[in-house]
Amino acid sequence: MLEALIPIALFTFSTSITPGPNNLMIMSSGLNYGVHRSLPHLLGICLGFPAMIVAIGLGLGTLFSRFPVLHEIIRWAGIAYLLYLAWVIANTREVGSADNRKPFTFLQAVAFQWVNPKGWIMAVGALAAFTSPAGEMWQDIARIALTFIAIGGPCIIIWLLFGVGLKQVLNDPLYLRRFNITMGVLLAASVVPMVLD
């Protein structure tokens, strides 16, 4: 059991701690809204992504294989939504304002997992690498999902706290504006691999 968990744990840590749309957005949320108001967003990521792994592992991936147009619709909707979010972040001028918008809700964060290009790569990669048709598929899928909750969750919390910590540094509106523009550009750049695929 431990031998099976170590590779999954390493994969989970390395993919969850590195920058991606979820981490950039939760960091911006921490900066602009603080920990308390960002908790629904955080929980939506921490539970929504493992739920996506379970759904794909239990057959939704087959549906997309049979009807590729569904995946294309989700892909282009994801690109459009990420670019919209990048614009919102880049245009935030005051801590807490986000142009008077509210932080992500739990359900918005759960739904976002389905249009997150890095999320798809992580989910499909984990299922391909750590499940075996000859083994107990349910157990493999559950092990992967639970590992993402146990290890991925704390990694995402680090990004949230990093954003909150930046509040002290970004008191100057000029620095805050530059930071938000940089985060918006990075989030927009994260769709490039998805467009080129």
C-alpha positions as CSV (number, residue, x, y, z in Angstrom):
1,M,0.0,0.0,0.0
2,L,2.8,2.5,0.9
3,E,4.7,1.6,-2.2
4,A,1.6,2.5,-4.3
5,L,1.0,5.8,-2.4
6,I,4.6,7.3,-2.6
7,P,4.5,7.8,-6.4
8,I,1.0,9.2,-6.3
9,A,2.0,11.5,-3.4
10,L,5.1,12.8,-5.3
11,F,3.0,13.4,-8.5
12,T,0.3,15.2,-6.4
13,F,2.8,17.4,-4.7
14,S,4.7,18.4,-7.8
15,T,1.6,19.2,-9.8
16,S,-0.3,20.9,-7.0
17,I,2.5,23.2,-5.7
18,T,3.5,24.6,-9.2
19,P,1.8,27.6,-10.7
20,G,-1.4,27.1,-12.7
21,P,-4.8,28.7,-13.1
22,N,-6.1,27.5,-9.7
23,N,-3.0,28.6,-7.8
24,L,-2.8,32.0,-9.5
25,M,-6.5,32.7,-8.9
26,I,-6.5,31.6,-5.2
27,M,-3.4,33.7,-4.6
28,S,-5.1,36.7,-6.1
29,S,-8.2,36.0,-4.1
30,G,-6.1,35.8,-0.9
31,L,-4.6,39.2,-1.7
32,N,-7.9,40.9,-2.7
33,Y,-10.4,39.2,-0.3
34,G,-8.4,37.6,2.5
35,V,-8.6,34.1,3.9
36,H,-12.1,34.1,5.2
37,R,-13.8,35.3,2.0
38,S,-11.6,33.0,-0.1
39,L,-12.5,29.8,1.9
40,P,-15.4,28.8,-0.5
41,H,-13.0,29.2,-3.4
42,L,-10.4,27.1,-1.6
43,L,-12.8,24.3,-0.7
44,G,-14.2,24.3,-4.3
45,I,-10.7,23.6,-5.6
46,C,-9.8,21.1,-2.9
47,L,-13.0,19.0,-3.4
48,G,-13.9,19.8,-7.0
49,F,-10.7,18.5,-8.5
50,P,-10.8,15.1,-6.7
51,A,-14.5,14.9,-7.8
52,M,-13.4,15.5,-11.4
53,I,-10.8,12.7,-11.1
54,V,-13.5,10.3,-9.8
55,A,-15.9,11.4,-12.6
56,I,-13.3,10.9,-15.4
57,G,-12.1,7.7,-13.8
58,L,-15.6,6.2,-13.7
59,G,-16.3,6.8,-17.4
60,L,-16.8,10.4,-18.3
61,G,-13.5,10.3,-20.2
62,T,-15.1,7.6,-22.4
63,L,-18.0,10.0,-23.2
64,F,-15.5,12.6,-24.3
65,S,-13.7,10.0,-26.5
66,R,-17.0,9.0,-28.2
67,F,-18.1,12.6,-28.6
68,P,-15.0,14.8,-29.0
69,V,-17.2,17.8,-29.8
70,L,-18.2,17.9,-26.1
71,H,-14.5,18.2,-25.1
72,E,-14.0,20.9,-27.7
73,I,-16.9,22.9,-26.3
74,I,-15.5,22.7,-22.8
75,R,-12.0,23.6,-24.0
76,W,-13.1,26.7,-25.8
77,A,-15.5,27.8,-23.0
78,G,-12.5,27.3,-20.6
79,I,-10.3,29.5,-22.8
80,A,-12.9,32.2,-22.9
81,Y,-13.6,32.1,-19.2
82,L,-9.9,32.1,-18.2
83,L,-9.3,35.1,-20.4
84,Y,-12.2,36.9,-18.8
85,L,-10.9,36.1,-15.3
86,A,-7.4,37.3,-16.4
87,W,-9.0,40.6,-17.5
88,V,-10.8,41.0,-14.2
89,I,-7.7,40.3,-12.1
90,A,-5.5,42.6,-14.3
91,N,-8.1,45.5,-13.8
92,T,-8.4,45.2,-10.0
93,R,-7.1,48.4,-8.6
94,E,-7.7,48.2,-4.9
95,V,-7.3,45.4,-2.4
96,G,-10.8,43.9,-1.8
97,S,-12.4,45.7,-4.8
98,A,-11.9,43.4,-7.8
99,D,-14.2,45.9,-9.5
100,N,-16.8,45.3,-6.7
101,R,-17.0,41.6,-7.7
102,K,-17.2,38.9,-5.1
103,P,-14.7,36.1,-4.7
104,F,-15.4,32.7,-6.3
105,T,-18.1,30.7,-4.6
106,F,-17.7,27.0,-3.8
107,L,-19.8,25.9,-6.9
108,Q,-17.9,28.3,-9.2
109,A,-14.6,26.9,-8.1
110,V,-15.9,23.3,-8.5
111,A,-17.2,24.1,-12.0
112,F,-14.0,25.8,-12.9
113,Q,-12.1,22.5,-12.5
114,W,-13.8,21.3,-15.7
115,V,-12.4,24.2,-17.8
116,N,-9.0,24.3,-16.2
117,P,-6.4,23.1,-18.8
118,K,-3.8,22.2,-16.1
119,G,-6.5,20.3,-14.2
120,W,-7.3,18.1,-17.2
121,I,-3.6,17.3,-17.7
122,M,-3.2,16.4,-14.1
123,A,-6.4,14.3,-13.8
124,V,-5.8,12.3,-17.0
125,G,-2.1,11.9,-16.2
126,A,-2.8,10.6,-12.7
127,L,-5.4,8.2,-13.9
128,A,-3.2,6.9,-16.8
129,A,-0.2,6.5,-14.5
130,F,-1.7,5.2,-11.3
131,T,-4.6,2.9,-12.3
132,S,-4.5,-0.5,-13.8
133,P,-7.3,-2.2,-15.7
134,A,-6.2,-5.5,-14.1
135,G,-6.4,-4.0,-10.6
136,E,-9.2,-2.7,-8.4
137,M,-10.2,0.4,-10.4
138,W,-12.4,1.8,-7.7
139,Q,-9.6,1.6,-5.1
140,D,-7.1,3.2,-7.5
141,I,-9.4,6.1,-8.3
142,A,-10.3,6.6,-4.6
143,R,-6.6,6.5,-3.7
144,I,-5.7,9.2,-6.2
145,A,-8.6,11.4,-5.3
146,L,-7.9,11.2,-1.5
147,T,-4.2,11.9,-2.1
148,F,-5.2,15.1,-4.0
149,I,-7.3,16.1,-1.0
150,A,-4.6,15.3,1.6
151,I,-1.6,16.7,-0.3
152,G,-3.0,19.0,-2.9
153,G,-5.2,20.9,-0.4
154,P,-2.2,22.1,1.7
155,C,-0.4,23.1,-1.4
156,I,-3.3,25.3,-2.5
157,I,-3.5,26.8,1.0
158,I,0.1,27.8,0.7
159,W,-0.8,29.9,-2.4
160,L,-3.7,31.4,-0.6
161,L,-1.5,32.4,2.3
162,F,1.1,33.8,0.0
163,G,-1.5,36.1,-1.5
164,V,-2.6,37.2,1.9
165,G,1.0,37.8,2.9
166,L,1.5,40.0,-0.2
167,K,-1.1,42.4,1.2
168,Q,1.5,43.8,3.5
169,V,3.9,44.4,0.6
170,L,1.4,45.7,-1.9
171,N,-0.1,48.6,0.2
172,D,1.1,51.0,-2.5
173,P,-1.6,51.2,-5.2
174,L,1.1,51.2,-8.0
175,Y,2.7,48.0,-6.7
176,L,-0.8,46.4,-6.4
177,R,-1.7,47.4,-9.9
178,R,1.5,46.0,-11.3
179,F,1.0,42.7,-9.3
180,N,-2.6,42.3,-10.6
181,I,-1.6,43.0,-14.2
182,T,1.2,40.5,-13.9
183,M,-1.2,37.9,-12.4
184,G,-3.7,38.6,-15.2
185,V,-1.0,38.2,-17.9
186,L,0.2,34.9,-16.3
187,L,-3.3,33.6,-16.1
188,A,-3.9,34.5,-19.8
189,A,-0.6,32.9,-20.7
190,S,-1.7,29.7,-19.1
191,V,-4.2,29.2,-21.9
192,V,-1.6,29.2,-24.6
193,P,-0.9,25.4,-24.3
194,M,-4.6,24.8,-24.4
195,V,-5.0,26.9,-27.6
196,L,-2.0,25.2,-29.3
197,D,-3.1,21.7,-28.4
